[in-house]
Amino acid sequence: MPLSPPVSRQLRHRRAIRAEAYERADGLWDVEACLTDEKPRDVVLASGVRPNGQPIHELWLRITIDRKLNVVDAEASSDWVPYPGLCQASNPAYRALIGLNLFQNFRRDAARLLAGTAGCTHLTELCALLPTAAIQAFAGDVWNTGDSAPGATASSGNGTSHSTDEHSNDKPPFQLGRCHALRFDGEAVQQFYPRWYGRAPYTADRAASSGDGAARQTGEGGNASGMNDSSGNDVQSNSQTEGNHA
């Protein structure tokens, strides 16, 4: 259902965020996120006038991950900024993401390492997109998210099959039980994944399969908002519950 018709209004600002994932020839994956800010008019900045058509921000963040979602490389680029020559100074700080895992409190740890004056506000915002972008990329390619016969595996784009115990067919497809639509007692599971209908695993089992103990799910009485940075647990939960729904 689309949004309701708006009242008469005028565009004053446009922010665009996109993320793309690439399977590399060496078996690793690149996940890139880009943020742009533009105004449909000339803008007076402290550093001078930014003409209509030129972005205020164009920021890039790339991480390289393995198939276990470990970050093995990271880099940032600030192509358009309001303070040229100064904003770019924080780009090297994003190498601090190396060694983190997208499933293990990534958002919390990225904020701890890069929030405030340690980094760029908007590049650090992009970090929050990376876990679910990687999950979507792996869905059906690295991980088997279907309800096929036991023993089936997902194939990568280069024709190589990959599977792990976490995503094998003796367990529910990864995405089940991680959002409202895909709750185990819901219509979507009954229709598209009938053998798992009403068969929600214990929370501890799902937590163990995710690599840490933070996989609290809405359908099992947990909080899937992912907005509680104080403990890190709900942030981690969010990186899983917003996973692939393919």
Contacts in CASP RR format, 6 or more apart in sequence:
PFRMAT RR
TARGET T0000
AUTHOR 0000-0000-0000
METHOD contacts of the structure
MODEL  1
MPLSPPVSRQLRHRRAIRAEAYERADGLWDVEACLTDEKPRDVVLASGVR
PNGQPIHELWLRITIDRKLNVVDAEASSDWVPYPGLCQASNPAYRALIGL
NLFQNFRRDAARLLAGTAGCTHLTELCALLPTAAIQAFAGDVWNTGDSAP
GATASSGNGTSHSTDEHSNDKPPFQLGRCHALRFDGEAVQQFYPRWYGRA
PYTADRAASSGDGAARQTGEGGNASGMNDSSGNDVQSNSQTEGNHA
11 40 0 8 1.000
12 39 0 8 1.000
12 40 0 8 1.000
13 37 0 8 1.000
13 38 0 8 1.000
13 39 0 8 1.000
14 36 0 8 1.000
14 37 0 8 1.000
14 38 0 8 1.000
14 39 0 8 1.000
14 40 0 8 1.000
15 35 0 8 1.000
15 36 0 8 1.000
15 37 0 8 1.000
16 34 0 8 1.000
16 35 0 8 1.000
16 36 0 8 1.000
16 38 0 8 1.000
17 33 0 8 1.000
17 34 0 8 1.000
17 35 0 8 1.000
17 36 0 8 1.000
17 126 0 8 1.000
17 129 0 8 1.000
18 33 0 8 1.000
18 34 0 8 1.000
19 31 0 8 1.000
19 32 0 8 1.000
19 33 0 8 1.000
19 34 0 8 1.000
19 129 0 8 1.000
19 130 0 8 1.000
19 133 0 8 1.000
20 31 0 8 1.000
20 32 0 8 1.000
21 29 0 8 1.000
21 30 0 8 1.000
21 31 0 8 1.000
21 32 0 8 1.000
21 133 0 8 1.000
21 134 0 8 1.000
21 136 0 8 1.000
21 137 0 8 1.000
22 29 0 8 1.000
22 30 0 8 1.000
22 31 0 8 1.000
22 32 0 8 1.000
23 29 0 8 1.000
23 141 0 8 1.000
23 156 0 8 1.000
23 157 0 8 1.000
23 158 0 8 1.000
24 30 0 8 1.000
24 64 0 8 1.000
27 66 0 8 1.000
27 67 0 8 1.000
28 64 0 8 1.000
28 65 0 8 1.000
28 66 0 8 1.000
28 72 0 8 1.000
29 64 0 8 1.000
29 65 0 8 1.000
29 66 0 8 1.000
29 67 0 8 1.000
29 134 0 8 1.000
29 137 0 8 1.000
29 138 0 8 1.000
30 62 0 8 1.000
30 63 0 8 1.000
30 64 0 8 1.000
30 65 0 8 1.000
31 62 0 8 1.000
31 63 0 8 1.000
31 64 0 8 1.000
31 65 0 8 1.000
31 130 0 8 1.000
31 133 0 8 1.000
31 134 0 8 1.000
31 137 0 8 1.000
32 60 0 8 1.000
32 61 0 8 1.000
32 62 0 8 1.000
33 60 0 8 1.000
33 61 0 8 1.000
33 62 0 8 1.000
33 126 0 8 1.000
33 129 0 8 1.000
33 130 0 8 1.000
33 133 0 8 1.000
34 58 0 8 1.000
34 59 0 8 1.000
34 60 0 8 1.000
34 61 0 8 1.000
34 126 0 8 1.000
35 57 0 8 1.000
35 58 0 8 1.000
35 59 0 8 1.000
35 122 0 8 1.000
35 123 0 8 1.000
35 125 0 8 1.000
35 126 0 8 1.000
36 55 0 8 1.000
36 57 0 8 1.000
36 58 0 8 1.000
36 59 0 8 1.000
36 80 0 8 1.000
37 55 0 8 1.000
37 56 0 8 1.000
37 57 0 8 1.000
37 122 0 8 1.000
38 53 0 8 1.000
38 54 0 8 1.000
38 55 0 8 1.000
38 56 0 8 1.000
39 50 0 8 1.000
39 52 0 8 1.000
39 56 0 8 1.000
40 52 0 8 1.000
40 53 0 8 1.000
41 52 0 8 1.000
42 49 0 8 1.000
42 50 0 8 1.000
42 51 0 8 1.000
42 52 0 8 1.000
43 49 0 8 1.000
43 50 0 8 1.000
43 56 0 8 1.000
44 50 0 8 1.000
45 56 0 8 1.000
45 82 0 8 1.000
46 82 0 8 1.000
46 83 0 8 1.000
47 82 0 8 1.000
47 83 0 8 1.000
47 84 0 8 1.000
50 56 0 8 1.000
50 82 0 8 1.000
54 80 0 8 1.000
55 80 0 8 1.000
56 80 0 8 1.000
56 81 0 8 1.000
56 82 0 8 1.000
57 78 0 8 1.000
57 80 0 8 1.000
57 81 0 8 1.000
57 82 0 8 1.000
57 122 0 8 1.000
58 78 0 8 1.000
58 79 0 8 1.000
58 80 0 8 1.000
59 76 0 8 1.000
59 77 0 8 1.000
59 78 0 8 1.000
59 79 0 8 1.000
59 80 0 8 1.000
59 81 0 8 1.000
59 120 0 8 1.000
59 122 0 8 1.000
59 123 0 8 1.000
59 126 0 8 1.000
60 76 0 8 1.000
60 77 0 8 1.000
60 78 0 8 1.000
60 79 0 8 1.000
61 74 0 8 1.000
61 75 0 8 1.000
61 76 0 8 1.000
61 94 0 8 1.000
61 123 0 8 1.000
61 126 0 8 1.000
61 127 0 8 1.000
61 130 0 8 1.000
62 74 0 8 1.000
62 75 0 8 1.000
62 76 0 8 1.000
63 71 0 8 1.000
63 73 0 8 1.000
63 74 0 8 1.000
63 97 0 8 1.000
63 130 0 8 1.000
64 71 0 8 1.000
64 72 0 8 1.000
64 73 0 8 1.000
64 74 0 8 1.000
65 71 0 8 1.000
65 72 0 8 1.000
65 102 0 8 1.000
65 134 0 8 1.000
66 72 0 8 1.000
67 138 0 8 1.000
67 142 0 8 1.000
67 162 0 8 1.000
67 164 0 8 1.000
68 101 0 8 1.000
69 101 0 8 1.000
69 102 0 8 1.000
69 103 0 8 1.000
69 131 0 8 1.000
69 134 0 8 1.000
70 99 0 8 1.000
70 100 0 8 1.000
70 101 0 8 1.000
71 97 0 8 1.000
71 98 0 8 1.000
71 99 0 8 1.000
71 100 0 8 1.000
71 101 0 8 1.000
71 102 0 8 1.000
72 98 0 8 1.000
72 99 0 8 1.000
73 98 0 8 1.000
74 94 0 8 1.000
74 95 0 8 1.000
74 96 0 8 1.000
74 97 0 8 1.000
74 98 0 8 1.000
75 91 0 8 1.000
75 94 0 8 1.000
75 95 0 8 1.000
76 90 0 8 1.000
76 91 0 8 1.000
76 92 0 8 1.000
76 93 0 8 1.000
76 94 0 8 1.000
76 120 0 8 1.000
76 123 0 8 1.000
77 91 0 8 1.000
78 87 0 8 1.000
78 88 0 8 1.000
78 90 0 8 1.000
78 91 0 8 1.000
78 120 0 8 1.000
78 123 0 8 1.000
81 87 0 8 1.000
81 88 0 8 1.000
87 120 0 8 1.000
90 118 0 8 1.000
90 119 0 8 1.000
90 120 0 8 1.000
90 123 0 8 1.000
91 120 0 8 1.000
91 123 0 8 1.000
93 113 0 8 1.000
93 114 0 8 1.000
93 118 0 8 1.000
93 119 0 8 1.000
94 114 0 8 1.000
94 119 0 8 1.000
94 123 0 8 1.000
96 113 0 8 1.000
96 114 0 8 1.000
97 110 0 8 1.000
97 113 0 8 1.000
97 114 0 8 1.000
97 127 0 8 1.000
100 106 0 8 1.000
100 109 0 8 1.000
100 110 0 8 1.000
102 130 0 8 1.000
102 131 0 8 1.000
102 134 0 8 1.000
102 135 0 8 1.000
102 239 0 8 1.000
103 131 0 8 1.000
103 210 0 8 1.000
103 211 0 8 1.000
103 212 0 8 1.000
103 236 0 8 1.000
103 239 0 8 1.000
103 240 0 8 1.000
104 211 0 8 1.000
104 212 0 8 1.000
104 236 0 8 1.000
105 212 0 8 1.000
105 214 0 8 1.000
105 232 0 8 1.000
105 233 0 8 1.000
105 235 0 8 1.000
105 236 0 8 1.000
106 127 0 8 1.000
106 130 0 8 1.000
106 131 0 8 1.000
106 235 0 8 1.000
106 236 0 8 1.000
106 239 0 8 1.000
107 127 0 8 1.000
107 128 0 8 1.000
107 131 0 8 1.000
107 229 0 8 1.000
107 232 0 8 1.000
107 235 0 8 1.000
107 236 0 8 1.000
107 238 0 8 1.000
107 239 0 8 1.000
108 229 0 8 1.000
108 232 0 8 1.000
108 235 0 8 1.000
108 236 0 8 1.000
110 124 0 8 1.000
110 127 0 8 1.000
110 128 0 8 1.000
111 124 0 8 1.000
111 127 0 8 1.000
111 229 0 8 1.000
114 123 0 8 1.000
114 124 0 8 1.000
114 127 0 8 1.000
115 124 0 8 1.000
116 124 0 8 1.000
131 239 0 8 1.000
131 240 0 8 1.000
131 242 0 8 1.000
132 239 0 8 1.000
132 242 0 8 1.000
132 243 0 8 1.000
135 174 0 8 1.000
135 239 0 8 1.000
135 240 0 8 1.000
135 242 0 8 1.000
135 243 0 8 1.000
135 244 0 8 1.000
136 243 0 8 1.000
136 244 0 8 1.000
136 246 0 8 1.000
138 244 0 8 1.000
139 145 0 8 1.000
139 174 0 8 1.000
139 175 0 8 1.000
139 243 0 8 1.000
139 244 0 8 1.000
139 246 0 8 1.000
140 146 0 8 1.000
140 154 0 8 1.000
140 244 0 8 1.000
140 246 0 8 1.000
141 154 0 8 1.000
141 155 0 8 1.000
141 156 0 8 1.000
141 157 0 8 1.000
142 154 0 8 1.000
142 156 0 8 1.000
142 162 0 8 1.000
143 154 0 8 1.000
143 163 0 8 1.000
143 164 0 8 1.000
143 166 0 8 1.000
143 167 0 8 1.000
143 174 0 8 1.000
143 244 0 8 1.000
144 152 0 8 1.000
144 153 0 8 1.000
144 154 0 8 1.000
144 163 0 8 1.000
144 167 0 8 1.000
144 168 0 8 1.000
144 169 0 8 1.000
144 173 0 8 1.000
145 154 0 8 1.000
145 167 0 8 1.000
145 173 0 8 1.000
145 174 0 8 1.000
145 175 0 8 1.000
145 244 0 8 1.000
145 246 0 8 1.000
146 152 0 8 1.000
146 173 0 8 1.000
146 193 0 8 1.000
147 173 0 8 1.000
147 192 0 8 1.000
147 193 0 8 1.000
147 194 0 8 1.000
147 195 0 8 1.000
147 196 0 8 1.000
148 169 0 8 1.000
149 169 0 8 1.000
150 168 0 8 1.000
150 169 0 8 1.000
150 170 0 8 1.000
151 163 0 8 1.000
151 168 0 8 1.000
151 169 0 8 1.000
152 169 0 8 1.000
153 161 0 8 1.000
153 162 0 8 1.000
153 163 0 8 1.000
154 161 0 8 1.000
154 162 0 8 1.000
154 163 0 8 1.000
154 167 0 8 1.000
155 161 0 8 1.000
155 162 0 8 1.000
156 162 0 8 1.000
165 171 0 8 1.000
165 209 0 8 1.000
166 174 0 8 1.000
166 209 0 8 1.000
166 210 0 8 1.000
167 173 0 8 1.000
167 174 0 8 1.000
171 201 0 8 1.000
171 209 0 8 1.000
172 184 0 8 1.000
172 193 0 8 1.000
172 196 0 8 1.000
172 199 0 8 1.000
172 201 0 8 1.000
173 193 0 8 1.000
173 196 0 8 1.000
174 243 0 8 1.000
174 244 0 8 1.000
175 182 0 8 1.000
175 243 0 8 1.000
175 244 0 8 1.000
175 245 0 8 1.000
175 246 0 8 1.000
176 182 0 8 1.000
176 184 0 8 1.000
176 189 0 8 1.000
176 193 0 8 1.000
176 196 0 8 1.000
177 183 0 8 1.000
177 184 0 8 1.000
177 189 0 8 1.000
177 200 0 8 1.000
177 217 0 8 1.000
177 218 0 8 1.000
177 219 0 8 1.000
177 220 0 8 1.000
177 241 0 8 1.000
178 217 0 8 1.000
178 224 0 8 1.000
178 240 0 8 1.000
178 241 0 8 1.000
178 242 0 8 1.000
178 243 0 8 1.000
179 218 0 8 1.000
179 224 0 8 1.000
179 241 0 8 1.000
179 242 0 8 1.000
179 243 0 8 1.000
179 245 0 8 1.000
180 218 0 8 1.000
180 219 0 8 1.000
181 188 0 8 1.000
181 245 0 8 1.000
182 188 0 8 1.000
182 189 0 8 1.000
182 245 0 8 1.000
183 189 0 8 1.000
183 200 0 8 1.000
183 218 0 8 1.000
183 219 0 8 1.000
184 196 0 8 1.000
184 197 0 8 1.000
184 198 0 8 1.000
184 199 0 8 1.000
184 200 0 8 1.000
184 219 0 8 1.000
185 197 0 8 1.000
185 198 0 8 1.000
185 200 0 8 1.000
186 197 0 8 1.000
189 196 0 8 1.000
189 197 0 8 1.000
189 198 0 8 1.000
190 197 0 8 1.000
200 219 0 8 1.000
200 220 0 8 1.000
203 215 0 8 1.000
203 216 0 8 1.000
203 217 0 8 1.000
203 220 0 8 1.000
206 215 0 8 1.000
206 217 0 8 1.000
206 220 0 8 1.000
207 213 0 8 1.000
207 214 0 8 1.000
207 215 0 8 1.000
207 216 0 8 1.000
209 215 0 8 1.000
210 240 0 8 1.000
212 236 0 8 1.000
213 233 0 8 1.000
213 236 0 8 1.000
214 232 0 8 1.000
214 233 0 8 1.000
214 234 0 8 1.000
214 236 0 8 1.000
214 237 0 8 1.000
214 240 0 8 1.000
215 236 0 8 1.000
215 237 0 8 1.000
215 240 0 8 1.000
216 222 0 8 1.000
216 223 0 8 1.000
216 224 0 8 1.000
216 233 0 8 1.000
216 234 0 8 1.000
216 237 0 8 1.000
217 224 0 8 1.000
217 237 0 8 1.000
217 241 0 8 1.000
218 224 0 8 1.000
218 241 0 8 1.000
222 237 0 8 1.000
223 234 0 8 1.000
223 237 0 8 1.000
224 234 0 8 1.000
224 237 0 8 1.000
224 238 0 8 1.000
224 241 0 8 1.000
225 234 0 8 1.000
225 238 0 8 1.000
226 234 0 8 1.000
226 235 0 8 1.000
226 237 0 8 1.000
226 238 0 8 1.000
226 241 0 8 1.000
227 234 0 8 1.000
227 235 0 8 1.000
227 238 0 8 1.000
228 234 0 8 1.000
228 235 0 8 1.000
229 235 0 8 1.000
END
